[in-house]
C-alpha cells in the first residue's frame, strides 16, 4: 500500500469517525451507521493491503 493509499484510507476513517460522532450528537441513527461503515471499510482496506505486502514478500 503506497503512502497515498494509506493517507486516503486514514482520511476516510477520520471522516467516518466524524460522521459517527455527529450522528450521536444529533441522534441521527442513519448518519451514525454510515460513519461506522466508512470506518470499517477504511480499516479493512488497510488490513488487506498489509496482507498483500506479506504475501508479496514470500
C-alpha positions in Angstrom: 0.0 0.0 0.0 1.5 3.3 -1.1 1.7 6.3 1.2 -1.1 7.9 -0.9 -3.4 4.9 -0.4 -2.6 4.9 3.4 -3.4 8.6 3.6 -6.7 8.1 1.7 -7.7 5.3 3.9 -6.9 7.3 7.0 -8.8 10.3 5.7 -11.8 8.0 5.1 -11.5 6.5 8.6 -11.4 10.0 10.1 -14.4 11.1 8.0 -16.3 8.1 9.2 -15.5 8.9 12.8 -16.7 12.5 12.4 -20.0 11.3 10.8 -20.5 8.8 13.6 -19.9 11.4 16.3 -22.2 13.9 14.6 -24.8 11.2 14.3 -24.5 10.5 18.0 -24.7 14.2 18.9 -27.8 14.8 16.8 -29.4 11.5 17.5 -29.3 10.7 13.7 -29.1 6.9 13.5 -28.5 6.8 9.8 -25.5 9.2 9.9 -24.1 7.2 12.8 -24.3 3.9 10.9 -22.9 5.5 7.7 -19.9 6.7 9.7 -19.3 3.4 11.3 -19.5 1.7 7.9 -16.9 4.1 6.5 -14.5 3.4 9.3 -14.9 -0.3 8.9 -14.2 -0.1 5.1 -11.1 2.0 5.6 -9.7 -0.4 8.3 -10.4 -3.4 6.0 -8.5 -1.7 3.2 -5.5 -1.2 5.4 -5.6 -4.8 6.6 -5.9 -6.2 3.1 -3.0 -4.1 1.9 -0.9 -5.4 4.7 -1.7 -9.0 3.8 -0.9 -8.3 0.2 2.5 -7.0 1.2 3.2 -10.0 3.4 2.2 -12.4 0.5 4.4 -10.5 -1.9 7.5 -10.8 0.4 7.3 -14.7 0.4 
